[in-house]
Amino acid sequence: ARAEEAAPKLNEAYQQLWLNWLEGEHENLRAAMIWSIESGRIEAGLRIAIALVQFWKIRGYVQEGLTWYQRLLALVDNRISLSVRVNALVFGSFMAMAYGNTQESIAYGHEAVEVAETAGDEGNPLLAFALSGLASGAQAAGDYQTAFTIGEQAIQIYRESGPSFYLRMALYIQGENAIQLGYYDAARELLDESLTLSRQEGDSHQIANIYNALGDLARLEQNYTEAASAYENSAALLRELGAQRDLASIFGNLGFTWLHWGNVEKAYTLFNESMTICQAHRNEAGMVECLVGLAATAVVNGLSASGTRLLAAAGAISGQPCASKWKATRREYEHYLDLARARLTDAEFQSELTIGNAISLEQAVDYALALPLKPGNALTPGETQDGLTGREREVAALIGQGKTNGEIATELVLSKRTVETHVSNIFSKLGLTSRAQVMRWAIDQRLT
């Protein structure tokens, strides 16, 4: 009863007070769940687990929460009420996704839908919630189109029958799916609606999550000022809530933003802080994301070989080609890998890839933290993370469009000799030797 009293308060104003209260009662709640298992009161244990899911997620007890769901759901039988079973399976799917256990997330999601469908009413909110669990499994597997399709169905049901919390959560998740699919206008619309509803309820944690997604969206659109503002807003809320696990992700995202601004010192500090939090929470997926950030910092610092090794390690450890399912991180991975490749010989590049593919997460983290990436190597004003000035990027963009030096000179109102100097600087800074290579680089950077 005490847990269920606190649960709805975690999605409203003053949630920090309730989080702190649950922190103080956590040992008692653990004892109650142990009692429920030992005495066969499985439904009581599941109700406590359902009530605690937001607390576990916000305060970083994801692994523990998943373990409780695993233990309790393994003991479920037909005596457990339908709504408790569905809710437990969906929240179990959410926790498995947060922990990076894709197969379990999918399995719980499918079972939730199967159980909900026995109710016989296809438009009921219970089925909509079960569909959210199924969508989380698809999202965990990187199947964003399936997740988006399922999300549309769930949102329609929630609009007709509520409740408000589930609607704004579904809108937020659908916004994330839209980002991954490249539906940027739809993503902003979905996230803005979820943000409006979350502000009305005073749900600081949900607001922080939405700001993070809006930051990713802005970063993908190369609007780094907007991205930084969104990430900072998210970080401020998460600090107040003591949501350290989520804060680590924000620090990493901010790190990439500062790298794009050429501030290596700030980026390094943020990636390092993120790694420290991820290590404390044993968040392996987060540690891999930090490896990508530290690798990018190494490349910008002129340590292209080390950066290549870390990027290869991150990809191999995660099992993902670009070390992450998230589009914003994949974009960073590809960008800095291409930058490193351009600065190394083919033999050097392949050698570092081979070494990186063979090392463990622990070895990769130790290697990254031992690199000479200390602050003090920030780029000069006017330069970007690749060392080009704004004018040089303009010239590179026009090369990407296939224009000759003469045509570029005419368009930018420059002398042909000045353009030739810019082209020479571009070759030198990017480590390239031909206009064809610059053209490919400009296309990859979406300058054209």
N, C-alpha and C positions, 0 to 999 in steps of 0.2 A: 504493500500500500504506500509506503514512504517513497519507494522508487518510482511508482506510477504517478505519485503526486508531483515529483520533480520533473518527470519526462517532458510534459508540454511546456514547462517553464524554460527549458533549454532552447526553445525555438522562439522566445519572446524577449522583451526588454528585461534587464536585470539577470540575464542568463549567467553572467559571471558569478553572481552571488550563489546561484544554485549549483554551478560547477564546483565552486569552493566547498559547498556543503557536501556534495557527493564525494569529493576528494576526502573529506574527513570521515565519511561513512563507508568508504570503499572496502575496508577490511570486513566490516559487518555484512556488507552486501555479498562479498566473496563467500563468507561463512554461510550465508543463507542459500547461495547456489550449491555449495557443497552439500548442505543438508537436503536440498531438494533432490539431488542425485542419489544420495545414500538412502533416502526415505521413499524414493519412487514418486515424489511429487514433481514430476517433470514439467507439467504445465506451469506451476508456480515458478520454477527456475527459468523457463522460457519467458515468462512475463517480466521477470526482473531483467533478463538479458535484453529484451525488447526496449524496456525503459531506459537502459543504460547505453544504448548504442551511440547516441550523440555525445555523451560524456566520454566514452572510449575513443571516439574519433577525434574530438576536439583536443583532449588532453594526451593523445598519443598512445593510448593503450590498445592499438589496433591488433597486435599479435595476441594479446591476452583475450580481447573480445572475440576474435575468431576462434580461439581455442575453446571458449565457453560454448559458442554456438555449435562447434563440432561435437563436443561431448554431449550436449543436450539433444541436438537433433538426431544423433545416433540412437537415442532412446525413445524417440517419438513413436506412438501407435495411434490407432483410430479413436482412442478415448480423448485425445487432445482436441480442443475446439478448432473449428475450421479457421477462424480469424487468427488465432494464436499461431497455428501452423504456418499459414501464409505469411504473416508478418515476420515470424522468425526466419523463414526461408529467404525472404527478400532481404532482410537485414544481414543475414548470413552471407548472401550474395554480395551485398555492398562491402562487408568487411573483408571478404575474400578478394574482391577487386582492389580494395585499398592496400591490402597486403601483397598484391601481385600474384595471387593464386588464381590464374585464369580458369583452369579446368573446374575447380570447385565453385567459382562464381557462376559459371555457365550451368553446372549441374543443379545448384540451388535454385537458379532462376527458372529452369525448365520445370523443376518439381513444384515450385510455387504456382506456376500457371496451371499445371495439371490439377493441383489441389483446388485452386480457386474456381476452375471450370466446373467442378462438381456441384457448385452452388447453382448452376443452371441459368444465371442471368448474365448475359454477355456485357451489359452496360454497368455492372455494379462496380463501386469504387475498389472493392477487394481485388477484382480481376485487374483493374487498372494498376493497382499497386504491384500485383504479381508481374504484370508486364514490365514495370519499371525494373524489377529484379532481373527479368530476362534481358532487358536492354543493357543493364550493367554488365552482364556476362558477355554480350556482344561487343560492348565498348572495351572491356578488358582484353578481348581477343583481337581488337583492332578492326572489327567489322562495323565501321561507323554508319554505313548505309543501312544495315539491318537495325542497328540501334536507333537511327533516326526514324525509320519507318514505324518501329514499335512505339517510339516516343510520341509520334503524331496521334496514334490511337489512344494512348494513355492521357495525353493532354485534353483531347476531346471529351473523354469521360469525366476528367476532373473539372473541366469548365462547366459541365452540366450538374455535377453532384458534389464537387469539393472532395476533401477539405482543402482549405487555403494553403496549408503547409505543403501538402503533396503537389498542388498545382505549381507553386513557385519553385519547388525542387525539380519537378519535371521540366519546367521551362528552362531552368539553369542547365540541367543535363543536356537538354535538346540544343541549347546554345553552344555547349561544348562540342556536341556532335557536328553541328553546322560548321564550326570553325575547322574541324578536322576534314570536312568534305569540301572546304573552300567556299561555302555559302556565307560570305562575310556579312552581307546586308541582312540576311535572315538571322544570323547569329547575334548581331547587335540588337535587332528588334526583340528577340527572345530574351536576351540578357537584360535589356532595359526594362522589360515588363516584369521579369523576376526581381530585379532590383527595386522597382517601385513597390511591389507587394511585400518584399522583405523589409523595406524601410517602414512600411505601415505597421508591421508586426514588431519592429525593433530587433530583428534577428541579426545580431552583429556577425556571427560566424558565417551565415549564409551571404551576407553583404560582402564580407571579406573574400569569400570564394568567387563571387560574381566579379568583384574588382580584379581578381587574379585572371579570370577568363578574359575580361575586357583588356587587361594588359597584354595578354598573349595575342589578342586580335590586333591591337594597335601595333605590336612589335612585328607581326607578320605583314602589316601594311607599311612598315618602316616609319611609323610615326612614333619615334622614341620618346619624345616629350610627353605625349599622351600615355604611353606605356609606363613610363617611370611614375607618373602621377597616380595611375591606377594601382600599380604595385605598392607604392608608398602608402596609399590609403588602406590597402589590404593588410600590410604589415602592421600599421598602427592598431587596427582592430584586433589582429591576432595576438599582438603583445599583451593587450589588455585582458584577453581571454586565457592567456597562458597556453596557447595552441602552438607549441614549439614544433611539432612534426610538420604542420602546415607552413609554419614560418620558414622552415628550411627551404621549401620549394620557392617561396617568394624571394628569398635571398638569392637563390640561383638565377631566377628570372631577371632580377634587378642587375645581377652581375653581367649577364649578356647585354643588357641595355647600356650599362656603363662602358662595356667594351666597344660598342658601336659608337659611343661618344669619344673613344680614344683614351679613357681614364683607366689605365691598367691598374693603378693603385687601388682605386675603389672596387673594381671588379674582383681583383685578387682577394681583398678582404672579405667580400660578400661570399665568394665561392668557398673560402676557407671556413667561414662561420657556418655556412650551410653543411659542409662536410662534417664539422664537429657535431652538429645536431643530429645528422643522419646516423653517425656512428653511435651516438648515445642511445638512439632509438632502434638500432639495428635495422635501419631502413635501407636495405640493399638496393632497391630501385632508385632511391634518392641518392645513394652514394655513386651509382653509375652516372646519374645526371650531373653530379658534381665533378666526376672525372671528365666529362665533356667540357664543362666550364674551365677547369684547370688546364685541359689540353688546349683550349682556345687561347687562354692566357699565355701559355707557352709559345704558341705559334706567333702571337702578336709580339712577344718578347724576343723573337728571333730564334727560338728553340723549336724549329719545325720538326726535327727528327723526334724529339721527345713528345711533342704534341701528336704526331702521327702514331707513335706507339700507344699513347693513352687513348686516342680515339679508336684504334683497332681493338684495344682491350675492352673498352666500353661496349663496342658492338658485339664482340664475342661473348662477353659475360652476360649481357642482356638477352642474347639470342635474337636481337633485332638488327636489321641491316644498318640502321642509323642510330642504334643505341636507345631508341625511345619510340613509343607509339604516338607521342604527342608531336603535332606538326611543327610547333615553334621550335622545339628542341631538335627535331630532324633537320630543319632549315639551318640551324646553327652548326650542327654536325657536318653537313654537306659543305657549307661555306668554308669552314676552317680546314676541313680535310683537303678541299681543292686548293686553298691558299698554301697549305703545307706542301702539297704535291708540286705546285708551281715553283717552289723554292728549293726542292731537292732533286737530285738526279733520280732516274728511274730505279737504279740499283739501291740507292739509299732509302727511297720510299718503300720499295718492296721488302727490304730487310726489316724496317721498323714495323711494317704490317705483320710480318711473320712473327716477330718477337711479341708484339702486342696481342696477337691472337692466341698465344700460348700461356699467358700469365693469368694468375688468379686475381680475384677482386682484392684480396688483402695485399698481394704484391703490387698491384696497380696503384692502390691508395698510398702505400708506402713510397712508391716511386714518385708519384705526383707531389706528395707533401715534402719530398726531399729536393725537389727541383729549385733552382735559384730564381724563384718567381716573386721575390720580395718587392715591395713597393719602390717606386722611383723611376720606372721606365715609361711613364705616360708619354703619349705622343704630343707633339707641339700643336698649339692652337691652329685650327684650320685643316688639320689632317684627320683622316678617318682611320678605322682599325687596320686597314691594309696599307696605310702610309700615304695614300693619295690625297692631294688637296681637292677642294671642291671643284676647281677648274679642271684638274686632271680627270676627275670622274665624269665631268661633262664631255671631255674629249673622248674618254673611253666609251661612253654611251653612244657617241656618234660613230666611232669605229665599229661598235656592235651593230649599227644600222648599215654598215658597208660603205660609209662615206670616205672619200679620199681626203688627204690633208688640205687640198685646195678647197674642197666643199666645206670642210669643217671650219677653215679660216673665214670663209664667207658667212657662214651661219653665225659664228661667234664674234664676228667683226674683229678678227685678229690677223696679224701677218702670218704668212705661210711659215716663216722661220720660227715664229713663236709656237705655232702648232707642232712643228717638228721637234722643238725642245720638249714640249709636253709629252709627245709620243715617246721620246727617248726616256724621259723620266718614268713614264708608265711601264715601259719594258723593264727598266732597272728595278723599280720598287716591287713589281709583281713577279720578277724573275722569269719573264716571258721573252720570247725571241722573234715572234711573228705577229702580224696583225690578225691572223686567223685565231691565234691563241687568245689575244685580247678580245676578239669578237665573242669567243666561247665564254670567256670570263664575264663579259658584260651581260650576256644572255643569262648566265647562271645567277648573276647578281640582280637580275630583273631591272637593269638600267635601260634596256631598250624598250 
